[in-house]
Amino acid sequence: MLRFIMRNAKIQCLFLGSFIFGIWTSLLFIYFHHYHDNNQQKRIQDPEPNWSPQRSMHLQDTQGSEQIPPPHLNIKRSDVAEAETPKSFLKFSKNFNYSDPEFIKGFLKYGLNTIISRRVGLDRTVPDTRNKLCLKKHYPVKLPTASVIICFFNEEYNTLFRTVSSVINLTPYYLLEEIILIDDMSEYEDLKEKLNYHLEIFRGKIKLIRNKKKEGLIRSRMIGAAHASGDVLVFLDSHCEVNKVWLEPLLYAISKDPTVVVCPLIDVIDDSSLEYKPSPIVRGAFDWYLNFKWDNVFSYEMEGPEGPITPVRSPAMAGGIFAINSHYFNEIGQYDKGMNLWGGENLELSLRIWMCGGQLFIIPCSRVGHITKLHLSQNSEVIEAQAYNSLRLVHVWLDEYKEQFFLRRPDLKLRNYGNISDRVELRKQLGCKSFQWYLDTIFPELEAYT
């Protein structure tokens, strides 16, 4: 009798598991069929490269890196340097079968099209998306050296390797001090011995650090910074591809002022076709919920002698991709090591830079492509970490304006946020300005946000 009951229970579990998987598969098929058809129709109606608004489905990168939402794009051909789109990835996205079980499985596991990622391979050429004026700029030979820090957790192998190879191939050898890879306890076999083996071709430029316990993105980046020997720290996500002459503009800006923190303009790599698409000039911003967003750049900011390639003053950074002088990073307190996993650290650092005497700019002549991955579920651990991290930010930096946050998130008002005494003391030591100053001087538009 007991054996019969157990057998029935197993059958029911298997049936339930198959039923749930079937639902996810159906949802993905419907989504990609609709998305693909819309894109095909859009290409017929409008031959210019552009994006539709951010997808209505929840976008979350759970591979242990910062979520960078794709900007709403409406790009004119004159905004980017004319470049022939490489055939290497377009031929794989035409008439793609989005109902392929292998595609569904790969997307659920990695948040991107693993079939096309394998076909594209470990290295490729992407279109040069810079404005033509950038091609006329020249940079000094003598610039600071860079340590590129890339943290990863269960990243798709080819995607990770393309990130590394793009940095190696498109960075002058004498400027690249090292690439530091931090593996935050990845579980997949191809990220172990196979990765070690293939990284041998970059011997002398790669440091691979494997965490002994799960640290999360924030603390993993601090581990990477502690092992860095370059003049400048450049943080990248593990699903990026850098573009031509990407590093020199960042290093040049920092060489002129070590308290300037700079971000490239982030292009979009489509998660389903892996097509590399140019982004318009935007700046980083956020709302009272502390959600990061892309914002339009005021026309008067582009009226200088360099016009559309003028560095853009940005109230906030997306967080996944930026460069900072290594001494300045230490001087202003690195990251808040009391934060967990990832989320909120980009806004906390942005506020600290501006309020404590630094500056934050987006450099249009530096371009880096990034995949914003699609995941159909929220990770409860990530949700908890983002709430916890936001509370630490609120209680250290927002002063009396923290009530604006709690008006929108009253559920967090009595939640625990740990010990922030060292961060409060850091703010005093650095002689930081008030959040009122930040609103008045850097981001007055925030007050109008609901």
Secondary structure, 3 states (H helix, E strand, C coil): CHHHHHHHHHHHHHHHHHHHHHHHHHHHHHHHHHHHHHHHHHHHHCCCCECCCCCCCCECCCCCCCCCCCCCCECCHHHCCCCCCCHHHHHHHCCCCCCCHHHHHHHHHHCCCHHHHHHHCCCCCCCCCCCHHHHHCCCCCCCCCEEEEEEECCCCHHHHHHHHHHHHHHCCCCCEEEEEEEECCCCCHHHCHHHHHHHHHHCCCEEEEECCCCCHHHHHHHHHHHCCCCCEEEEECCCEEECCCCHHHHHHHHHHCCCEEEEEEEEEECCCCCCEECCCCEEEEECCCCCEEEEECCHHHHCCCCHHHCCEECCECCCCCEEEEHHHHHHCCCCCCCCCCCCCHHHHHHHHHHHCCCEEEEEEEEEEEECCCECCCCCHHHHHHHHHHHHHHHHHHCHHHHHHHHHHCHHHCCCCCCCCHHHHHHHHHHCCCCHHHHHHHCCHHHHHCC
